[in-house]
């Protein structure tokens, strides 16, 4: 069982004429409302790939009986939710400019429950965007632990990050988040990577880089027409975690991650284009050749 900790949210995804500066405006060219939240996106991706997954999240009084709730139940996701009846489920407003750059505003809503609820002990967990204190507790008392700070990085102090880095097995982040962590900790990128047994840097359309055992492995992206980049990182995590938990090597799991991510950017929405295992395997073969075998299960 793979556990994922973090936000369940409703996404408002907008394409805009440009990303404006302070005291300026831009035109919204397209707007899509979709299921989202970093942790929920990852959990849905794992479930579609055939993995057993538990989602530790927080939702508002608007969630029970909603289409999103029904979708998760259909996929067999184990919902371990904190519920705030008087709050909205978290909502993200994402704006993408013509060059693919993004700006996001996030309403935490019910996710503020993470600040007061007790963190569980979990044998195999990925910590996505969530309350820093909650993630610190999860990291300290879990077995295999993976962490990505995501767009909540600005909430983390150096103490938060130091405790998490001392406890985790895997760090996943993009280059902006690596730079932000380095600034908060006052260290350089090489020192940050050296703090963890395994690190992955996602590079959007340029693929990903895996750092493990003192070695660096570049994993190229799968070239596809990009309609919307939102959710590609979460899809990568879903693919990687599903494969790694099933016993695939870290390099093969990264390749499975980039293949999974390639489906998401072809449509608008973080979960809309997510593939099942068979669909992912077919595209993997087209890009990387014969699908790899794997060793003993890790979780």
Number of C-alpha atoms within 10 A of each C-alpha: 16 21 21 28 30 24 29 32 31 19 22 19 23 22 20 20 16 19 19 13 8 6 5 7 12 12 12 15 11 12 16 12 14 18 20 27 28 26 27 28 27 33 34 28 31 30 23 19 21 15 23 17 23 23 25 24 24 28 25 22 14 15 19 13 10 9 11 17 14 13 14 17 12 10 17 17 21 17 17 13 14 17 20 19 14 11 16 20 24 22 22 20 16 19 23 22 18 11 8 15 11 17 12 12 12 15 15 21 18 25 26 18 19 22 14 10 11 11 19 14 14 18 14 18 27 30 29 26 21 29 24 22 18 21 25 21 18 24 28 16 15 18 17 19 23 25 24 23 25 19 16 15 19 13 12 16 14 14 12 17 19 16 15 24 22 12 23 25 18 20 25 25 21 19 15 14 20 20 16 15 24 18 13 15 16 11 12 13 14 9 10 19 21 14 16 19 15 20 23 23 20 25 17 18 18 14 22 24 19 18 22 18 10 9 8 12 14 16 20 18 20 21 12 11 11 15 13 19 22 23 23 27 28 29 33 28 32 31 30 27 27 29 25 23 20 18 18 22 17 20 18 19 25 29 26 32 30 28 30 33 33 30 23 27 27 18 18 21 25 30 25 17 19 30 22 15 19 11 14 20 19 14 18 21 13 11 15 15 11 11 14 14 9 14 10 9 11 12 15
